[in-house]
Structure formats: C-alpha cells, structure tokens
Amino acid sequence: MDKAKWILTFLAILGIMAVSCNEKDFDVQNLSPDEFVSLLKNGTYVDKVGNELPNFSMNHIEGLINYLNDTTIIKEFPHNPISSRITHPKILNECIMWTIDGIRLGKKYPSLEPSLLDTIKNYSRLTNKELWMLGNNYVDWHNEFKINPSEALRKKDLLGNTTYKWN
C-alpha cells in the first residue's frame, strides 16, 4: 500500500472513530433522568429505548423534579402497555409528574396515560400554568419526604387537594 492510500485509510478510520465517539453512549436499562429527558426532548426515546419507561427508583425522583417547570411539548412518551389511548400533545412536566407518581406508588404506570384532566372543567386538559402550579406540589412533597421518609408520605395522593385526575 502506498503512503497516500495508507494516510487516506488512516484518516477514514480516525473520522469514523470520532463520529462514533460523539454519539452519547448510554445504558438503556439504567438511564439517568437527564438522559431520559434529553431523549424525550430530541424525539428519539422510542427509537432508541422502546415504549417502556426506564426502571427508575426513588433515587431518581430528585433528578426528575428538576424538569417540573419544563412545559415543552414532546413528540412521544412511553405509554402504559395496557392502554390503547394516546392523548396529544404530550407535555414534558405532565409526563414527569406521571413518571414520579409511578415510582412513588410502586407501579411503573400510575394510570392508563400521562394526561391530567380537570374534573370541574368538563374533564379538560390542564393549562401550562396549572401544570406548573401542580409541579410545586411535587417539589413540596419531595422536600418533605427527604426530611421524613415514610411509606404513608411516599404514597400520599398529590392530586388529593385538587380537582385533577390522571386519565
């Protein structure tokens, strides 16, 4: 092999390695909340991970709480496998609250889908402002739970003092 071909081959291999190193590697079985949200926001979660939620634990809630003010509309979100209903749009903080409820209640999916309805307003979807305000309940709950963790507090109904319910 002459020197020019060798250099071109070396550069091609180096380029392939650089491109493959730029794609963020992650373990789909052990996604962090940040990786989860990043995939949701860029619309690649279902393609890369599938339609199931990650196996999050109580330890992941703190990372998820960071996204409760984010009302970004996302293209897709993992859904409960027993539900044939998929409501759009999917709003990130609403989906995060649903995910947190699943973790807290020891169920992966706390309802058929991550869609909150207001029972007083003809079962309409919540506004971004209502979602943001409800997110404060989750932050308050989490702060209280960190100080005094108990099974009763873990399973507290965070929608109990509202007219909202999961769809």
C-alpha beads as a LAMMPS data file, in Angstrom:
LAMMPS data file: protein, C-alpha beads

167 atoms
166 bonds

1 atom types
1 bond types

-500.0 500.0 xlo xhi
-500.0 500.0 ylo yhi
-500.0 500.0 zlo zhi

Masses

1 110.0

Atoms # bond

1 1 1 0.000 0.000 0.000
2 1 1 1.493 3.302 -0.976
3 1 1 1.822 6.118 1.514
4 1 1 -1.131 8.183 0.147
5 1 1 -3.571 5.246 0.424
6 1 1 -2.304 4.475 3.908
7 1 1 -2.866 8.085 5.026
8 1 1 -6.373 8.154 3.481
9 1 1 -7.265 4.860 5.176
10 1 1 -5.925 6.123 8.496
11 1 1 -7.906 9.375 8.198
12 1 1 -11.086 7.482 7.291
13 1 1 -10.737 5.221 10.337
14 1 1 -9.968 8.219 12.530
15 1 1 -13.068 10.013 11.187
16 1 1 -15.299 7.014 11.876
17 1 1 -13.946 6.777 15.418
18 1 1 -14.516 10.490 16.004
19 1 1 -18.120 10.306 14.802
20 1 1 -18.907 7.234 16.888
21 1 1 -17.371 8.821 19.986
22 1 1 -19.517 11.926 19.545
23 1 1 -22.746 9.947 19.895
24 1 1 -23.507 9.756 23.586
25 1 1 -23.352 6.218 24.900
26 1 1 -25.924 5.223 27.493
27 1 1 -27.289 2.085 29.054
28 1 1 -30.970 1.817 28.135
29 1 1 -31.632 -0.268 31.229
30 1 1 -30.106 2.365 33.510
31 1 1 -30.948 5.758 32.071
32 1 1 -30.415 8.785 34.255
33 1 1 -33.242 11.321 34.473
34 1 1 -31.158 13.716 32.362
35 1 1 -30.612 11.111 29.620
36 1 1 -34.311 10.211 29.737
37 1 1 -35.397 13.830 29.298
38 1 1 -32.776 14.501 26.630
39 1 1 -34.068 11.590 24.536
40 1 1 -37.664 12.729 25.058
41 1 1 -36.904 16.296 24.047
42 1 1 -34.982 15.361 20.923
43 1 1 -37.697 12.868 19.922
44 1 1 -35.540 9.738 19.843
45 1 1 -36.631 7.949 23.031
46 1 1 -38.916 5.363 21.416
47 1 1 -36.428 4.652 18.606
48 1 1 -33.514 4.126 20.996
49 1 1 -35.210 2.675 24.078
50 1 1 -38.698 1.488 23.144
51 1 1 -42.118 2.252 24.534
52 1 1 -41.452 1.375 28.169
53 1 1 -40.472 3.698 30.969
54 1 1 -36.998 3.221 32.442
55 1 1 -36.695 1.221 35.637
56 1 1 -36.496 4.289 37.853
57 1 1 -36.376 4.095 41.651
58 1 1 -36.999 6.595 44.443
59 1 1 -33.374 7.712 43.989
60 1 1 -34.236 9.068 40.525
61 1 1 -37.012 11.380 41.707
62 1 1 -34.642 14.183 42.663
63 1 1 -33.321 14.307 39.094
64 1 1 -36.825 14.186 37.626
65 1 1 -38.019 17.020 39.904
66 1 1 -35.635 19.330 38.030
67 1 1 -37.908 19.178 34.969
68 1 1 -41.222 20.087 36.591
69 1 1 -41.121 23.637 35.248
70 1 1 -40.491 22.496 31.672
71 1 1 -43.708 22.597 29.631
72 1 1 -42.021 21.592 26.369
73 1 1 -44.305 19.659 24.043
74 1 1 -42.643 16.355 23.257
75 1 1 -43.217 14.176 20.217
76 1 1 -43.570 10.885 22.050
77 1 1 -43.622 9.389 25.509
78 1 1 -43.603 5.767 26.695
79 1 1 -47.103 4.562 27.334
80 1 1 -48.827 2.050 29.533
81 1 1 -48.827 -1.193 27.541
82 1 1 -52.429 -1.986 28.550
83 1 1 -53.724 1.317 27.184
84 1 1 -54.752 1.818 23.578
85 1 1 -55.364 5.513 24.158
86 1 1 -52.695 8.084 23.451
87 1 1 -53.556 11.732 24.079
88 1 1 -51.651 14.548 22.393
89 1 1 -49.945 16.826 22.940
90 1 1 -47.572 15.279 25.423
91 1 1 -46.207 17.926 27.784
92 1 1 -42.895 17.166 29.452
93 1 1 -43.666 18.230 33.028
94 1 1 -47.025 16.414 32.971
95 1 1 -45.243 13.248 31.824
96 1 1 -42.583 13.718 34.506
97 1 1 -45.257 14.002 37.233
98 1 1 -46.815 10.782 35.909
99 1 1 -43.417 9.087 35.995
100 1 1 -42.820 10.278 39.571
101 1 1 -46.248 9.011 40.641
102 1 1 -45.432 5.619 39.164
103 1 1 -42.198 5.481 41.138
104 1 1 -43.790 6.687 44.383
105 1 1 -46.732 4.307 44.167
106 1 1 -44.582 1.320 43.230
107 1 1 -46.232 0.981 39.828
108 1 1 -44.464 1.727 36.614
109 1 1 -47.651 3.256 35.213
110 1 1 -49.905 5.082 37.698
111 1 1 -52.803 5.305 35.185
112 1 1 -53.610 4.486 31.597
113 1 1 -51.754 7.505 30.257
114 1 1 -49.847 10.621 31.337
115 1 1 -52.666 13.051 30.790
116 1 1 -54.178 15.128 33.596
117 1 1 -57.817 16.171 33.417
118 1 1 -59.735 18.749 35.438
119 1 1 -62.944 17.122 36.688
120 1 1 -64.608 20.502 37.298
121 1 1 -63.818 21.898 33.842
122 1 1 -65.613 19.184 31.841
123 1 1 -62.586 16.872 32.029
124 1 1 -60.429 19.248 30.008
125 1 1 -56.639 19.095 29.892
126 1 1 -54.692 21.302 32.277
127 1 1 -53.097 24.534 31.119
128 1 1 -49.349 25.056 31.328
129 1 1 -49.918 27.361 34.311
130 1 1 -51.969 24.690 36.107
131 1 1 -49.294 22.081 35.346
132 1 1 -46.578 24.383 36.626
133 1 1 -48.537 25.069 39.834
134 1 1 -49.197 21.358 40.347
135 1 1 -45.482 20.719 39.903
136 1 1 -44.970 22.767 43.067
137 1 1 -46.967 20.102 44.975
138 1 1 -44.438 17.519 43.809
139 1 1 -41.488 19.694 44.837
140 1 1 -43.052 20.319 48.265
141 1 1 -43.777 16.604 48.668
142 1 1 -40.213 15.695 47.717
143 1 1 -38.693 18.203 50.140
144 1 1 -40.890 16.845 52.934
145 1 1 -40.127 13.227 52.000
146 1 1 -36.362 13.848 52.084
147 1 1 -36.669 15.100 55.679
148 1 1 -39.153 12.492 56.921
149 1 1 -39.404 9.489 54.603
150 1 1 -42.311 7.210 55.427
151 1 1 -44.495 4.810 53.492
152 1 1 -47.576 6.969 54.152
153 1 1 -45.837 10.071 52.798
154 1 1 -44.407 8.146 49.865
155 1 1 -47.918 7.153 48.785
156 1 1 -49.585 10.477 49.590
157 1 1 -52.182 11.481 46.989
158 1 1 -50.595 14.563 45.443
159 1 1 -53.759 15.286 43.453
160 1 1 -55.980 14.948 46.525
161 1 1 -56.368 18.655 47.179
162 1 1 -57.120 19.412 43.509
163 1 1 -59.897 18.699 41.016
164 1 1 -57.393 16.896 38.784
165 1 1 -57.128 13.227 37.944
166 1 1 -54.958 11.077 35.721
167 1 1 -56.630 9.908 32.550

Bonds

1 1 1 2
2 1 2 3
3 1 3 4
4 1 4 5
5 1 5 6
6 1 6 7
7 1 7 8
8 1 8 9
9 1 9 10
10 1 10 11
11 1 11 12
12 1 12 13
13 1 13 14
14 1 14 15
15 1 15 16
16 1 16 17
17 1 17 18
18 1 18 19
19 1 19 20
20 1 20 21
21 1 21 22
22 1 22 23
23 1 23 24
24 1 24 25
25 1 25 26
26 1 26 27
27 1 27 28
28 1 28 29
29 1 29 30
30 1 30 31
31 1 31 32
32 1 32 33
33 1 33 34
34 1 34 35
35 1 35 36
36 1 36 37
37 1 37 38
38 1 38 39
39 1 39 40
40 1 40 41
41 1 41 42
42 1 42 43
43 1 43 44
44 1 44 45
45 1 45 46
46 1 46 47
47 1 47 48
48 1 48 49
49 1 49 50
50 1 50 51
51 1 51 52
52 1 52 53
53 1 53 54
54 1 54 55
55 1 55 56
56 1 56 57
57 1 57 58
58 1 58 59
59 1 59 60
60 1 60 61
61 1 61 62
62 1 62 63
63 1 63 64
64 1 64 65
65 1 65 66
66 1 66 67
67 1 67 68
68 1 68 69
69 1 69 70
70 1 70 71
71 1 71 72
72 1 72 73
73 1 73 74
74 1 74 75
75 1 75 76
76 1 76 77
77 1 77 78
78 1 78 79
79 1 79 80
80 1 80 81
81 1 81 82
82 1 82 83
83 1 83 84
84 1 84 85
85 1 85 86
86 1 86 87
87 1 87 88
88 1 88 89
89 1 89 90
90 1 90 91
91 1 91 92
92 1 92 93
93 1 93 94
94 1 94 95
95 1 95 96
96 1 96 97
97 1 97 98
98 1 98 99
99 1 99 100
100 1 100 101
101 1 101 102
102 1 102 103
103 1 103 104
104 1 104 105
105 1 105 106
106 1 106 107
107 1 107 108
108 1 108 109
109 1 109 110
110 1 110 111
111 1 111 112
112 1 112 113
113 1 113 114
114 1 114 115
115 1 115 116
116 1 116 117
117 1 117 118
118 1 118 119
119 1 119 120
120 1 120 121
121 1 121 122
122 1 122 123
123 1 123 124
124 1 124 125
125 1 125 126
126 1 126 127
127 1 127 128
128 1 128 129
129 1 129 130
130 1 130 131
131 1 131 132
132 1 132 133
133 1 133 134
134 1 134 135
135 1 135 136
136 1 136 137
137 1 137 138
138 1 138 139
139 1 139 140
140 1 140 141
141 1 141 142
142 1 142 143
143 1 143 144
144 1 144 145
145 1 145 146
146 1 146 147
147 1 147 148
148 1 148 149
149 1 149 150
150 1 150 151
151 1 151 152
152 1 152 153
153 1 153 154
154 1 154 155
155 1 155 156
156 1 156 157
157 1 157 158
158 1 158 159
159 1 159 160
160 1 160 161
161 1 161 162
162 1 162 163
163 1 163 164
164 1 164 165
165 1 165 166
166 1 166 167
